[in-house]
């Protein structure tokens, strides 16, 4: 059991190598196979340990799961940088949702429907009220880099915007819109920038 736990990060790295090599169709079957193997070994370990001591079996399961979470969390959740999305991400990738947020900002609206949870972030409402959007252009889109296979359910979209705040001259800024899928529909989670 402990050997599987210790090798779990290597398995995650192997999945990333398969993803980068173009074998993304194998990711889901291999993930399920690895999960089934882990559960089967865990059940066998618990059954053999429970015959000797139920307390030891419960503590063993808690320890195994805790160590597994500690080892895998940084590999699957930490996103150090932007990257291009792999082909399996599809075409949409949340671009229409991101564009709709900027189009509504250009009209002076926050557009609650484009946001996850159905309500625009309070900071975004303040931005829309205080800064006028004159023009915007999509520069780049992509996914988030991590050790595990790239997460195609969370994306970023970089826009070059021209804004005007108060009496100041219009300035050019970069705005990054973060999107995620919610029940199969792309929604905005946050917006980085712009500050005049």
Secondary structure, 3 states (H helix, E strand, C coil): CHHHHHHHHHHHHHHHHHHHCCCCCHHHHHHHHHHHHHHHHHHHHHHHHHCCCHHHHHHHHHHHHHHHHHHHHHHHHCCCEEECCCHHHCCCCCHHHHHHHHHHHHCCCCCHHHEHHHCCCHHHHHHHHHCEEEEEEEEEEEEEECCCCCEEEEEEEEEEEEEECCCCCCEEEEEEEEEEEECCEEEEEEEECCCC
